[in-house]
Structures are given as structure tokens and as C-alpha cells.
Amino acid sequence: MVLPCICRKKKALQGIPCKQTRREETCLAMGSIAQTLIQMELGWQIAKSQVMEIIRRNQEEGLVLQPSNTRKIEFLCSCCGCCCSIESGPYNG
């Protein structure tokens, strides 16, 4: 399933548009997490060919694929340096 990138959504609400892409629907969820998000109406189911097209477009636009840190991938985010927390700069901890 595909869902809007929460990082880009947050920045857009702050009035800071993404410099990397205008698309928000760049993140993917799989398995039971996907089913839950669909039930919550936070995303929608798409065909495998659509998944591959989203991934291709994300890579063409310079987004970095970031899978969830689990044995079985639940999320596949497509991050940018201007919006996404995981790509926002050096660790400050």
C-alpha cells in the first residue's frame, strides 16, 4: 500500500515545501501494518506494478530508500535531506 510521507506532510504544514519532490505519496507499507493503515484510511492498496513505478520515480527524483529496521520489512520510506528526520543531518546526541 502507498501512503503520504509524514515528514513531507509535516514540513508542508509548516510552510516549507520539499526541495526534492512535489509528490507526497512516496512511502510504502506491507503486511499487517498496511492492512491497519488501509482500515484507518491513511493509505490505499495498489498493484505491484504501481509499487515498482513509485520506487522507480522516487529513485529518479533522488529520494533515498529507507526500509524499516526489522527482519520483515513493514515500511519502505523514500527520504530526502530537506524533510525527513532520518536524512536531516548529523547525529546530535
PDB file of N, CA, C and O in Angstrom:
ATOM      1  N   MET A   1       0.831  -1.167   0.000  1.00  0.00           N
ATOM      2  CA  MET A   1       0.000   0.000   0.000  1.00  0.00           C
ATOM      3  C   MET A   1       0.882   1.240   0.000  1.00  0.00           C
ATOM      4  O   MET A   1       2.037   1.202   0.426  1.00  0.00           O
ATOM      5  N   VAL A   2       0.327   2.318  -0.478  1.00  0.00           N
ATOM      6  CA  VAL A   2       1.057   3.589  -0.525  1.00  0.00           C
ATOM      7  C   VAL A   2       0.387   4.570   0.432  1.00  0.00           C
ATOM      8  O   VAL A   2      -0.828   4.543   0.629  1.00  0.00           O
ATOM      9  N   LEU A   3       1.203   5.428   1.016  1.00  0.00           N
ATOM     10  CA  LEU A   3       0.680   6.444   1.909  1.00  0.00           C
ATOM     11  C   LEU A   3       1.520   7.707   1.785  1.00  0.00           C
ATOM     12  O   LEU A   3       2.670   7.654   1.347  1.00  0.00           O
ATOM     13  N   PRO A   4       0.946   8.841   2.170  1.00  0.00           N
ATOM     14  CA  PRO A   4       1.715  10.086   2.111  1.00  0.00           C
ATOM     15  C   PRO A   4       2.884  10.054   3.094  1.00  0.00           C
ATOM     16  O   PRO A   4       2.790   9.475   4.176  1.00  0.00           O
ATOM     17  N   CYS A   5       3.973  10.680   2.699  1.00  0.00           N
ATOM     18  CA  CYS A   5       5.145  10.796   3.568  1.00  0.00           C
ATOM     19  C   CYS A   5       4.820  11.758   4.706  1.00  0.00           C
ATOM     20  O   CYS A   5       4.538  12.933   4.469  1.00  0.00           O
ATOM     21  N   ILE A   6       4.860  11.269   5.917  1.00  0.00           N
ATOM     22  CA  ILE A   6       4.525  12.095   7.082  1.00  0.00           C
ATOM     23  C   ILE A   6       5.541  13.223   7.267  1.00  0.00           C
ATOM     24  O   ILE A   6       5.191  14.298   7.753  1.00  0.00           O
ATOM     25  N   CYS A   7       6.772  12.987   6.889  1.00  0.00           N
ATOM     26  CA  CYS A   7       7.806  14.025   7.020  1.00  0.00           C
ATOM     27  C   CYS A   7       7.521  15.197   6.077  1.00  0.00           C
ATOM     28  O   CYS A   7       7.595  16.355   6.487  1.00  0.00           O
ATOM     29  N   ARG A   8       7.192  14.895   4.810  1.00  0.00           N
ATOM     30  CA  ARG A   8       6.877  15.954   3.850  1.00  0.00           C
ATOM     31  C   ARG A   8       5.586  16.662   4.225  1.00  0.00           C
ATOM     32  O   ARG A   8       5.450  17.873   4.050  1.00  0.00           O
ATOM     33  N   LYS A   9       4.641  15.888   4.744  1.00  0.00           N
ATOM     34  CA  LYS A   9       3.364  16.463   5.179  1.00  0.00           C
ATOM     35  C   LYS A   9       3.596  17.471   6.317  1.00  0.00           C
ATOM     36  O   LYS A   9       3.022  18.560   6.312  1.00  0.00           O
ATOM     37  N   LYS A  10       4.427  17.106   7.273  1.00  0.00           N
ATOM     38  CA  LYS A  10       4.744  17.993   8.399  1.00  0.00           C
ATOM     39  C   LYS A  10       5.387  19.289   7.901  1.00  0.00           C
ATOM     40  O   LYS A  10       4.986  20.381   8.303  1.00  0.00           O
ATOM     41  N   LYS A  11       6.387  19.161   7.026  1.00  0.00           N
ATOM     42  CA  LYS A  11       7.079  20.344   6.509  1.00  0.00           C
ATOM     43  C   LYS A  11       6.128  21.233   5.708  1.00  0.00           C
ATOM     44  O   LYS A  11       6.197  22.458   5.803  1.00  0.00           O
ATOM     45  N   ALA A  12       5.238  20.617   4.917  1.00  0.00           N
ATOM     46  CA  ALA A  12       4.275  21.387   4.137  1.00  0.00           C
ATOM     47  C   ALA A  12       3.354  22.181   5.058  1.00  0.00           C
ATOM     48  O   ALA A  12       3.026  23.332   4.771  1.00  0.00           O
ATOM     49  N   LEU A  13       2.940  21.568   6.157  1.00  0.00           N
ATOM     50  CA  LEU A  13       2.091  22.270   7.128  1.00  0.00           C
ATOM     51  C   LEU A  13       2.832  23.429   7.782  1.00  0.00           C
ATOM     52  O   LEU A  13       2.211  24.393   8.229  1.00  0.00           O
ATOM     53  N   GLN A  14       4.158  23.337   7.838  1.00  0.00           N
ATOM     54  CA  GLN A  14       4.983  24.411   8.384  1.00  0.00           C
ATOM     55  C   GLN A  14       5.304  25.474   7.328  1.00  0.00           C
ATOM     56  O   GLN A  14       5.972  26.467   7.617  1.00  0.00           O
ATOM     57  N   GLY A  15       4.815  25.249   6.096  1.00  0.00           N
ATOM     58  CA  GLY A  15       5.073  26.193   5.014  1.00  0.00           C
ATOM     59  C   GLY A  15       6.415  26.013   4.352  1.00  0.00           C
ATOM     60  O   GLY A  15       6.912  26.923   3.689  1.00  0.00           O
ATOM     61  N   ILE A  16       7.015  24.834   4.525  1.00  0.00           N
ATOM     62  CA  ILE A  16       8.329  24.548   3.954  1.00  0.00           C
ATOM     63  C   ILE A  16       8.182  23.413   2.940  1.00  0.00           C
ATOM     64  O   ILE A  16       8.195  22.244   3.328  1.00  0.00           O
ATOM     65  N   PRO A  17       8.042  23.731   1.652  1.00  0.00           N
ATOM     66  CA  PRO A  17       7.869  22.674   0.655  1.00  0.00           C
ATOM     67  C   PRO A  17       9.149  21.869   0.439  1.00  0.00           C
ATOM     68  O   PRO A  17      10.256  22.384   0.595  1.00  0.00           O
ATOM     69  N   CYS A  18       8.980  20.626   0.085  1.00  0.00           N
ATOM     70  CA  CYS A  18      10.114  19.744  -0.200  1.00  0.00           C
ATOM     71  C   CYS A  18      10.872  20.258  -1.425  1.00  0.00           C
ATOM     72  O   CYS A  18      10.262  20.638  -2.424  1.00  0.00           O
ATOM     73  N   LYS A  19      12.191  20.267  -1.342  1.00  0.00           N
ATOM     74  CA  LYS A  19      13.033  20.706  -2.449  1.00  0.00           C
ATOM     75  C   LYS A  19      13.310  19.573  -3.435  1.00  0.00           C
ATOM     76  O   LYS A  19      13.733  19.818  -4.564  1.00  0.00           O
ATOM     77  N   GLN A  20      13.070  18.327  -3.002  1.00  0.00           N
ATOM     78  CA  GLN A  20      13.426  17.160  -3.801  1.00  0.00           C
ATOM     79  C   GLN A  20      12.279  16.689  -4.710  1.00  0.00           C
ATOM     80  O   GLN A  20      12.513  16.265  -5.841  1.00  0.00           O
ATOM     81  N   THR A  21      11.039  16.767  -4.203  1.00  0.00           N
ATOM     82  CA  THR A  21       9.893  16.280  -4.973  1.00  0.00           C
ATOM     83  C   THR A  21       8.634  17.022  -4.555  1.00  0.00           C
ATOM     84  O   THR A  21       8.540  17.527  -3.437  1.00  0.00           O
ATOM     85  N   ARG A  22       7.682  17.081  -5.452  1.00  0.00           N
ATOM     86  CA  ARG A  22       6.379  17.653  -5.128  1.00  0.00           C
ATOM     87  C   ARG A  22       5.410  16.562  -4.688  1.00  0.00           C
ATOM     88  O   ARG A  22       4.356  16.850  -4.122  1.00  0.00           O
ATOM     89  N   ARG A  23       5.768  15.328  -4.946  1.00  0.00           N
ATOM     90  CA  ARG A  23       4.888  14.201  -4.599  1.00  0.00           C
ATOM     91  C   ARG A  23       4.966  13.919  -3.106  1.00  0.00           C
ATOM     92  O   ARG A  23       6.047  13.951  -2.518  1.00  0.00           O
ATOM     93  N   GLU A  24       3.826  13.644  -2.500  1.00  0.00           N
ATOM     94  CA  GLU A  24       3.788  13.243  -1.094  1.00  0.00           C
ATOM     95  C   GLU A  24       3.590  11.732  -0.954  1.00  0.00           C
ATOM     96  O   GLU A  24       4.044  11.134   0.021  1.00  0.00           O
ATOM     97  N   GLU A  25       2.920  11.122  -1.918  1.00  0.00           N
ATOM     98  CA  GLU A  25       2.620   9.689  -1.847  1.00  0.00           C
ATOM     99  C   GLU A  25       3.830   8.880  -2.300  1.00  0.00           C
ATOM    100  O   GLU A  25       3.854   8.343  -3.408  1.00  0.00           O
ATOM    101  N   THR A  26       4.835   8.801  -1.425  1.00  0.00           N
ATOM    102  CA  THR A  26       6.101   8.155  -1.781  1.00  0.00           C
ATOM    103  C   THR A  26       6.456   6.992  -0.862  1.00  0.00           C
ATOM    104  O   THR A  26       7.403   6.257  -1.138  1.00  0.00           O
ATOM    105  N   CYS A  27       5.712   6.817   0.221  1.00  0.00           N
ATOM    106  CA  CYS A  27       6.060   5.783   1.199  1.00  0.00           C
ATOM    107  C   CYS A  27       5.175   4.554   1.033  1.00  0.00           C
ATOM    108  O   CYS A  27       4.022   4.653   0.614  1.00  0.00           O
ATOM    109  N   LEU A  28       5.730   3.404   1.367  1.00  0.00           N
ATOM    110  CA  LEU A  28       5.037   2.130   1.186  1.00  0.00           C
ATOM    111  C   LEU A  28       4.987   1.365   2.497  1.00  0.00           C
ATOM    112  O   LEU A  28       5.908   1.437   3.310  1.00  0.00           O
ATOM    113  N   ALA A  29       3.905   0.636   2.692  1.00  0.00           N
ATOM    114  CA  ALA A  29       3.764  -0.231   3.865  1.00  0.00           C
ATOM    115  C   ALA A  29       3.346  -1.608   3.378  1.00  0.00           C
ATOM    116  O   ALA A  29       2.690  -1.737   2.344  1.00  0.00           O
ATOM    117  N   MET A  30       3.732  -2.645   4.133  1.00  0.00           N
ATOM    118  CA  MET A  30       3.440  -4.027   3.758  1.00  0.00           C
ATOM    119  C   MET A  30       2.832  -4.788   4.933  1.00  0.00           C
ATOM    120  O   MET A  30       2.920  -4.370   6.088  1.00  0.00           O
ATOM    121  N   GLY A  31       2.219  -5.905   4.601  1.00  0.00           N
ATOM    122  CA  GLY A  31       1.734  -6.836   5.622  1.00  0.00           C
ATOM    123  C   GLY A  31       0.613  -6.280   6.489  1.00  0.00           C
ATOM    124  O   GLY A  31      -0.221  -5.495   6.036  1.00  0.00           O
ATOM    125  N   SER A  32       0.616  -6.708   7.749  1.00  0.00           N
ATOM    126  CA  SER A  32      -0.467  -6.333   8.664  1.00  0.00           C
ATOM    127  C   SER A  32      -0.491  -4.833   8.947  1.00  0.00           C
ATOM    128  O   SER A  32      -1.558  -4.263   9.177  1.00  0.00           O
ATOM    129  N   ILE A  33       0.675  -4.192   8.932  1.00  0.00           N
ATOM    130  CA  ILE A  33       0.726  -2.735   9.124  1.00  0.00           C
ATOM    131  C   ILE A  33      -0.049  -2.057   7.999  1.00  0.00           C
ATOM    132  O   ILE A  33      -0.818  -1.126   8.240  1.00  0.00           O
ATOM    133  N   ALA A  34       0.154  -2.524   6.778  1.00  0.00           N
ATOM    134  CA  ALA A  34      -0.548  -1.954   5.625  1.00  0.00           C
ATOM    135  C   ALA A  34      -2.055  -2.111   5.786  1.00  0.00           C
ATOM    136  O   ALA A  34      -2.810  -1.174   5.528  1.00  0.00           O
ATOM    137  N   GLN A  35      -2.491  -3.284   6.210  1.00  0.00           N
ATOM    138  CA  GLN A  35      -3.928  -3.518   6.387  1.00  0.00           C
ATOM    139  C   GLN A  35      -4.517  -2.570   7.434  1.00  0.00           C
ATOM    140  O   GLN A  35      -5.615  -2.042   7.254  1.00  0.00           O
ATOM    141  N   THR A  36      -3.792  -2.361   8.513  1.00  0.00           N
ATOM    142  CA  THR A  36      -4.254  -1.446   9.563  1.00  0.00           C
ATOM    143  C   THR A  36      -4.355  -0.019   9.032  1.00  0.00           C
ATOM    144  O   THR A  36      -5.340   0.671   9.298  1.00  0.00           O
ATOM    145  N   LEU A  37      -3.351   0.428   8.287  1.00  0.00           N
ATOM    146  CA  LEU A  37      -3.354   1.782   7.742  1.00  0.00           C
ATOM    147  C   LEU A  37      -4.472   1.970   6.719  1.00  0.00           C
ATOM    148  O   LEU A  37      -5.061   3.048   6.638  1.00  0.00           O
ATOM    149  N   ILE A  38      -4.767   0.936   5.943  1.00  0.00           N
ATOM    150  CA  ILE A  38      -5.874   0.994   4.992  1.00  0.00           C
ATOM    151  C   ILE A  38      -7.196   1.140   5.751  1.00  0.00           C
ATOM    152  O   ILE A  38      -8.040   1.956   5.384  1.00  0.00           O
ATOM    153  N   GLN A  39      -7.369   0.351   6.805  1.00  0.00           N
ATOM    154  CA  GLN A  39      -8.590   0.439   7.618  1.00  0.00           C
ATOM    155  C   GLN A  39      -8.736   1.812   8.253  1.00  0.00           C
ATOM    156  O   GLN A  39      -9.851   2.309   8.412  1.00  0.00           O
ATOM    157  N   MET A  40      -7.624   2.423   8.614  1.00  0.00           N
ATOM    158  CA  MET A  40      -7.639   3.766   9.216  1.00  0.00           C
ATOM    159  C   MET A  40      -7.753   4.867   8.152  1.00  0.00           C
ATOM    160  O   MET A  40      -7.809   6.052   8.481  1.00  0.00           O
ATOM    161  N   GLU A  41      -7.786   4.467   6.885  1.00  0.00           N
ATOM    162  CA  GLU A  41      -7.876   5.378   5.745  1.00  0.00           C
ATOM    163  C   GLU A  41      -6.698   6.343   5.664  1.00  0.00           C
ATOM    164  O   GLU A  41      -6.851   7.505   5.289  1.00  0.00           O
ATOM    165  N   LEU A  42      -5.517   5.834   6.025  1.00  0.00           N
ATOM    166  CA  LEU A  42      -4.286   6.628   5.951  1.00  0.00           C
ATOM    167  C   LEU A  42      -3.485   6.320   4.688  1.00  0.00           C
ATOM    168  O   LEU A  42      -2.487   6.984   4.407  1.00  0.00           O
ATOM    169  N   GLY A  43      -3.914   5.329   3.937  1.00  0.00           N
ATOM    170  CA  GLY A  43      -3.251   4.935   2.705  1.00  0.00           C
ATOM    171  C   GLY A  43      -4.194   4.069   1.902  1.00  0.00           C
ATOM    172  O   GLY A  43      -5.332   3.835   2.307  1.00  0.00           O
ATOM    173  N   TRP A  44      -3.721   3.592   0.763  1.00  0.00           N
ATOM    174  CA  TRP A  44      -4.578   2.781  -0.078  1.00  0.00           C
ATOM    175  C   TRP A  44      -3.755   1.689  -0.757  1.00  0.00           C
ATOM    176  O   TRP A  44      -2.555   1.827  -0.993  1.00  0.00           O
ATOM    177  N   GLN A  45      -4.453   0.606  -1.058  1.00  0.00           N
ATOM    178  CA  GLN A  45      -3.809  -0.545  -1.675  1.00  0.00           C
ATOM    179  C   GLN A  45      -3.544  -0.253  -3.144  1.00  0.00           C
ATOM    180  O   GLN A  45      -4.360   0.366  -3.827  1.00  0.00           O
ATOM    181  N   ILE A  46      -2.388  -0.710  -3.616  1.00  0.00           N
ATOM    182  CA  ILE A  46      -2.029  -0.546  -5.020  1.00  0.00           C
ATOM    183  C   ILE A  46      -1.461  -1.857  -5.549  1.00  0.00           C
ATOM    184  O   ILE A  46      -1.070  -2.736  -4.782  1.00  0.00           O
ATOM    185  N   ALA A  47      -1.425  -1.971  -6.869  1.00  0.00           N
ATOM    186  CA  ALA A  47      -0.894  -3.165  -7.527  1.00  0.00           C
ATOM    187  C   ALA A  47       0.633  -3.170  -7.473  1.00  0.00           C
ATOM    188  O   ALA A  47       1.256  -2.123  -7.300  1.00  0.00           O
ATOM    189  N   LYS A  48       1.228  -4.347  -7.622  1.00  0.00           N
ATOM    190  CA  LYS A  48       2.688  -4.486  -7.597  1.00  0.00           C
ATOM    191  C   LYS A  48       3.345  -3.609  -8.664  1.00  0.00           C
ATOM    192  O   LYS A  48       4.409  -3.035  -8.427  1.00  0.00           O
ATOM    193  N   SER A  49       2.721  -3.505  -9.828  1.00  0.00           N
ATOM    194  CA  SER A  49       3.288  -2.664 -10.891  1.00  0.00           C
ATOM    195  C   SER A  49       3.320  -1.196 -10.464  1.00  0.00           C
ATOM    196  O   SER A  49       4.244  -0.467 -10.825  1.00  0.00           O
ATOM    197  N   GLN A  50       2.323  -0.762  -9.703  1.00  0.00           N
ATOM    198  CA  GLN A  50       2.296   0.611  -9.205  1.00  0.00           C
ATOM    199  C   GLN A  50       3.384   0.826  -8.150  1.00  0.00           C
ATOM    200  O   GLN A  50       3.997   1.892  -8.090  1.00  0.00           O
ATOM    201  N   VAL A  51       3.618  -0.189  -7.322  1.00  0.00           N
ATOM    202  CA  VAL A  51       4.690  -0.118  -6.322  1.00  0.00           C
ATOM    203  C   VAL A  51       6.025   0.094  -7.029  1.00  0.00           C
ATOM    204  O   VAL A  51       6.812   0.961  -6.648  1.00  0.00           O
ATOM    205  N   MET A  52       6.266  -0.698  -8.049  1.00  0.00           N
ATOM    206  CA  MET A  52       7.537  -0.592  -8.779  1.00  0.00           C
ATOM    207  C   MET A  52       7.673   0.771  -9.454  1.00  0.00           C
ATOM    208  O   MET A  52       8.774   1.319  -9.514  1.00  0.00           O
ATOM    209  N   GLU A  53       6.580   1.320  -9.959  1.00  0.00           N
ATOM    210  CA  GLU A  53       6.611   2.637 -10.592  1.00  0.00           C
ATOM    211  C   GLU A  53       6.918   3.725  -9.557  1.00  0.00           C
ATOM    212  O   GLU A  53       7.692   4.640  -9.839  1.00  0.00           O
ATOM    213  N   ILE A  54       6.330   3.637  -8.381  1.00  0.00           N
ATOM    214  CA  ILE A  54       6.607   4.608  -7.318  1.00  0.00           C
ATOM    215  C   ILE A  54       8.077   4.542  -6.919  1.00  0.00           C
ATOM    216  O   ILE A  54       8.725   5.579  -6.777  1.00  0.00           O
ATOM    217  N   ILE A  55       8.607   3.345  -6.739  1.00  0.00           N
ATOM    218  CA  ILE A  55      10.013   3.181  -6.373  1.00  0.00           C
ATOM    219  C   ILE A  55      10.914   3.761  -7.469  1.00  0.00           C
ATOM    220  O   ILE A  55      11.884   4.459  -7.173  1.00  0.00           O
ATOM    221  N   ARG A  56      10.593   3.471  -8.725  1.00  0.00           N
ATOM    222  CA  ARG A  56      11.391   3.986  -9.853  1.00  0.00           C
ATOM    223  C   ARG A  56      11.388   5.519  -9.852  1.00  0.00           C
ATOM    224  O   ARG A  56      12.442   6.141  -9.979  1.00  0.00           O
ATOM    225  N   ARG A  57      10.219   6.121  -9.709  1.00  0.00           N
ATOM    226  CA  ARG A  57      10.114   7.583  -9.700  1.00  0.00           C
ATOM    227  C   ARG A  57      10.842   8.178  -8.498  1.00  0.00           C
ATOM    228  O   ARG A  57      11.505   9.209  -8.617  1.00  0.00           O
ATOM    229  N   ASN A  58      10.719   7.532  -7.350  1.00  0.00           N
ATOM    230  CA  ASN A  58      11.407   8.017  -6.152  1.00  0.00           C
ATOM    231  C   ASN A  58      12.913   8.055  -6.374  1.00  0.00           C
ATOM    232  O   ASN A  58      13.575   9.037  -6.039  1.00  0.00           O
ATOM    233  N   GLN A  59      13.442   6.984  -6.938  1.00  0.00           N
ATOM    234  CA  GLN A  59      14.883   6.935  -7.184  1.00  0.00           C
ATOM    235  C   GLN A  59      15.303   7.963  -8.227  1.00  0.00           C
ATOM    236  O   GLN A  59      16.351   8.594  -8.087  1.00  0.00           O
ATOM    237  N   GLU A  60      14.498   8.137  -9.269  1.00  0.00           N
ATOM    238  CA  GLU A  60      14.814   9.138 -10.298  1.00  0.00           C
ATOM    239  C   GLU A  60      14.872  10.539  -9.710  1.00  0.00           C
ATOM    240  O   GLU A  60      15.672  11.365 -10.150  1.00  0.00           O
ATOM    241  N   GLU A  61      14.029  10.815  -8.716  1.00  0.00           N
ATOM    242  CA  GLU A  61      13.984  12.132  -8.093  1.00  0.00           C
ATOM    243  C   GLU A  61      15.024  12.286  -6.985  1.00  0.00           C
ATOM    244  O   GLU A  61      15.073  13.327  -6.330  1.00  0.00           O
ATOM    245  N   GLY A  62      15.846  11.274  -6.770  1.00  0.00           N
ATOM    246  CA  GLY A  62      16.922  11.368  -5.801  1.00  0.00           C
ATOM    247  C   GLY A  62      16.528  11.052  -4.369  1.00  0.00           C
ATOM    248  O   GLY A  62      17.272  11.368  -3.440  1.00  0.00           O
ATOM    249  N   LEU A  63      15.371  10.436  -4.175  1.00  0.00           N
ATOM    250  CA  LEU A  63      14.967  10.037  -2.832  1.00  0.00           C
ATOM    251  C   LEU A  63      15.724   8.781  -2.431  1.00  0.00           C
ATOM    252  O   LEU A  63      16.050   7.951  -3.280  1.00  0.00           O
ATOM    253  N   VAL A  64      16.003   8.636  -1.145  1.00  0.00           N
ATOM    254  CA  VAL A  64      16.780   7.506  -0.637  1.00  0.00           C
ATOM    255  C   VAL A  64      15.830   6.492  -0.007  1.00  0.00           C
ATOM    256  O   VAL A  64      15.085   6.820   0.917  1.00  0.00           O
ATOM    257  N   LEU A  65      15.861   5.266  -0.510  1.00  0.00           N
ATOM    258  CA  LEU A  65      15.001   4.212   0.025  1.00  0.00           C
ATOM    259  C   LEU A  65      15.488   3.813   1.415  1.00  0.00           C
ATOM    260  O   LEU A  65      16.660   3.487   1.604  1.00  0.00           O
ATOM    261  N   GLN A  66      14.576   3.843   2.382  1.00  0.00           N
ATOM    262  CA  GLN A  66      14.901   3.514   3.780  1.00  0.00           C
ATOM    263  C   GLN A  66      13.900   2.460   4.266  1.00  0.00           C
ATOM    264  O   GLN A  66      12.767   2.801   4.607  1.00  0.00           O
ATOM    265  N   PRO A  67      14.304   1.181   4.301  1.00  0.00           N
ATOM    266  CA  PRO A  67      13.393   0.166   4.834  1.00  0.00           C
ATOM    267  C   PRO A  67      13.346   0.229   6.358  1.00  0.00           C
ATOM    268  O   PRO A  67      14.277   0.714   7.002  1.00  0.00           O
ATOM    269  N   SER A  68      12.250  -0.267   6.921  1.00  0.00           N
ATOM    270  CA  SER A  68      12.152  -0.325   8.384  1.00  0.00           C
ATOM    271  C   SER A  68      13.239  -1.243   8.920  1.00  0.00           C
ATOM    272  O   SER A  68      13.683  -2.159   8.227  1.00  0.00           O
ATOM    273  N   ASN A  69      13.662  -1.002  10.136  1.00  0.00           N
ATOM    274  CA  ASN A  69      14.750  -1.750  10.752  1.00  0.00           C
ATOM    275  C   ASN A  69      14.185  -2.974  11.480  1.00  0.00           C
ATOM    276  O   ASN A  69      14.263  -3.083  12.704  1.00  0.00           O
ATOM    277  N   THR A  70      13.624  -3.875  10.704  1.00  0.00           N
ATOM    278  CA  THR A  70      13.040  -5.110  11.233  1.00  0.00           C
ATOM    279  C   THR A  70      13.425  -6.263  10.327  1.00  0.00           C
ATOM    280  O   THR A  70      13.823  -6.051   9.181  1.00  0.00           O
ATOM    281  N   ARG A  71      13.308  -7.474  10.830  1.00  0.00           N
ATOM    282  CA  ARG A  71      13.625  -8.642   9.991  1.00  0.00           C
ATOM    283  C   ARG A  71      12.718  -8.701   8.775  1.00  0.00           C
ATOM    284  O   ARG A  71      13.167  -8.980   7.664  1.00  0.00           O
ATOM    285  N   LYS A  72      11.438  -8.436   8.995  1.00  0.00           N
ATOM    286  CA  LYS A  72      10.459  -8.427   7.920  1.00  0.00           C
ATOM    287  C   LYS A  72      10.083  -6.964   7.671  1.00  0.00           C
ATOM    288  O   LYS A  72       9.547  -6.300   8.558  1.00  0.00           O
ATOM    289  N   ILE A  73      10.358  -6.471   6.483  1.00  0.00           N
ATOM    290  CA  ILE A  73      10.126  -5.063   6.174  1.00  0.00           C
ATOM    291  C   ILE A  73       8.636  -4.738   6.281  1.00  0.00           C
ATOM    292  O   ILE A  73       7.794  -5.393   5.667  1.00  0.00           O
ATOM    293  N   GLU A  74       8.333  -3.709   7.076  1.00  0.00           N
ATOM    294  CA  GLU A  74       6.959  -3.241   7.229  1.00  0.00           C
ATOM    295  C   GLU A  74       6.745  -1.926   6.501  1.00  0.00           C
ATOM    296  O   GLU A  74       5.649  -1.650   6.014  1.00  0.00           O
ATOM    297  N   PHE A  75       7.789  -1.117   6.426  1.00  0.00           N
ATOM    298  CA  PHE A  75       7.726   0.177   5.741  1.00  0.00           C
ATOM    299  C   PHE A  75       8.902   0.302   4.789  1.00  0.00           C
ATOM    300  O   PHE A  75       9.983  -0.229   5.043  1.00  0.00           O
ATOM    301  N   LEU A  76       8.680   1.005   3.700  1.00  0.00           N
ATOM    302  CA  LEU A  76       9.756   1.400   2.802  1.00  0.00           C
ATOM    303  C   LEU A  76       9.543   2.884   2.529  1.00  0.00           C
ATOM    304  O   LEU A  76       8.735   3.273   1.686  1.00  0.00           O
ATOM    305  N   CYS A  77      10.282   3.691   3.258  1.00  0.00           N
ATOM    306  CA  CYS A  77      10.185   5.137   3.102  1.00  0.00           C
ATOM    307  C   CYS A  77      11.139   5.584   2.004  1.00  0.00           C
ATOM    308  O   CYS A  77      12.111   4.901   1.684  1.00  0.00           O
ATOM    309  N   SER A  78      10.844   6.726   1.443  1.00  0.00           N
ATOM    310  CA  SER A  78      11.707   7.322   0.423  1.00  0.00           C
ATOM    311  C   SER A  78      12.053   8.721   0.902  1.00  0.00           C
ATOM    312  O   SER A  78      11.273   9.661   0.744  1.00  0.00           O
ATOM    313  N   CYS A  79      13.216   8.839   1.482  1.00  0.00           N
ATOM    314  CA  CYS A  79      13.604  10.026   2.244  1.00  0.00           C
ATOM    315  C   CYS A  79      14.392  11.035   1.415  1.00  0.00           C
ATOM    316  O   CYS A  79      15.049  10.705   0.428  1.00  0.00           O
ATOM    317  N   CYS A  80      14.289  12.300   1.876  1.00  0.00           N
ATOM    318  CA  CYS A  80      15.066  13.391   1.294  1.00  0.00           C
ATOM    319  C   CYS A  80      15.779  14.120   2.432  1.00  0.00           C
ATOM    320  O   CYS A  80      15.423  13.961   3.600  1.00  0.00           O
ATOM    321  N   GLY A  81      16.756  14.896   2.094  1.00  0.00           N
ATOM    322  CA  GLY A  81      17.532  15.607   3.098  1.00  0.00           C
ATOM    323  C   GLY A  81      16.850  16.833   3.670  1.00  0.00           C
ATOM    324  O   GLY A  81      17.250  17.314   4.730  1.00  0.00           O
ATOM    325  N   CYS A  82      15.836  17.353   3.001  1.00  0.00           N
ATOM    326  CA  CYS A  82      15.211  18.581   3.478  1.00  0.00           C
ATOM    327  C   CYS A  82      13.986  18.359   4.362  1.00  0.00           C
ATOM    328  O   CYS A  82      13.592  19.273   5.087  1.00  0.00           O
ATOM    329  N   CYS A  83      13.386  17.206   4.326  1.00  0.00           N
ATOM    330  CA  CYS A  83      12.155  16.968   5.093  1.00  0.00           C
ATOM    331  C   CYS A  83      12.263  15.824   6.097  1.00  0.00           C
ATOM    332  O   CYS A  83      11.712  15.912   7.194  1.00  0.00           O
ATOM    333  N   CYS A  84      12.945  14.788   5.745  1.00  0.00           N
ATOM    334  CA  CYS A  84      12.891  13.546   6.519  1.00  0.00           C
ATOM    335  C   CYS A  84      13.875  13.537   7.678  1.00  0.00           C
ATOM    336  O   CYS A  84      15.050  13.871   7.523  1.00  0.00           O
ATOM    337  N   SER A  85      13.389  13.163   8.797  1.00  0.00           N
ATOM    338  CA  SER A  85      14.206  13.129  10.023  1.00  0.00           C
ATOM    339  C   SER A  85      15.433  12.254   9.873  1.00  0.00           C
ATOM    340  O   SER A  85      16.505  12.595  10.372  1.00  0.00           O
ATOM    341  N   ILE A  86      15.289  11.150   9.203  1.00  0.00           N
ATOM    342  CA  ILE A  86      16.403  10.197   9.088  1.00  0.00           C
ATOM    343  C   ILE A  86      17.526  10.773   8.223  1.00  0.00           C
ATOM    344  O   ILE A  86      18.672  10.338   8.340  1.00  0.00           O
ATOM    345  N   GLU A  87      17.225  11.725   7.374  1.00  0.00           N
ATOM    346  CA  GLU A  87      18.221  12.299   6.467  1.00  0.00           C
ATOM    347  C   GLU A  87      18.541  13.750   6.814  1.00  0.00           C
ATOM    348  O   GLU A  87      19.184  14.432   6.016  1.00  0.00           O
ATOM    349  N   SER A  88      18.119  14.241   7.967  1.00  0.00           N
ATOM    350  CA  SER A  88      18.192  15.670   8.214  1.00  0.00           C
ATOM    351  C   SER A  88      19.544  16.182   8.709  1.00  0.00           C
ATOM    352  O   SER A  88      19.681  17.380   8.955  1.00  0.00           O
ATOM    353  N   GLY A  89      20.503  15.354   8.855  1.00  0.00           N
ATOM    354  CA  GLY A  89      21.809  15.879   9.225  1.00  0.00           C
ATOM    355  C   GLY A  89      22.526  14.981  10.218  1.00  0.00           C
ATOM    356  O   GLY A  89      22.057  13.884  10.521  1.00  0.00           O
ATOM    357  N   PRO A  90      23.657  15.444  10.721  1.00  0.00           N
ATOM    358  CA  PRO A  90      24.462  14.628  11.629  1.00  0.00           C
ATOM    359  C   PRO A  90      23.759  14.384  12.954  1.00  0.00           C
ATOM    360  O   PRO A  90      22.911  15.166  13.385  1.00  0.00           O
ATOM    361  N   TYR A  91      24.120  13.318  13.566  1.00  0.00           N
ATOM    362  CA  TYR A  91      23.550  12.937  14.876  1.00  0.00           C
ATOM    363  C   TYR A  91      23.995  13.937  15.928  1.00  0.00           C
ATOM    364  O   TYR A  91      25.177  14.254  16.054  1.00  0.00           O
ATOM    365  N   ASN A  92      23.021  14.423  16.677  1.00  0.00           N
ATOM    366  CA  ASN A  92      23.326  15.423  17.698  1.00  0.00           C
ATOM    367  C   ASN A  92      23.157  14.885  19.107  1.00  0.00           C
ATOM    368  O   ASN A  92      22.930  15.664  20.032  1.00  0.00           O
ATOM    369  N   GLY A  93      23.258  13.613  19.292  1.00  0.00           N
ATOM    370  CA  GLY A  93      23.014  13.042  20.620  1.00  0.00           C
ATOM    371  C   GLY A  93      24.269  12.807  21.297  1.00  0.00           C
ATOM    372  O   GLY A  93      24.278  12.328  22.431  1.00  0.00           O
TER     373      GLY A  93
END
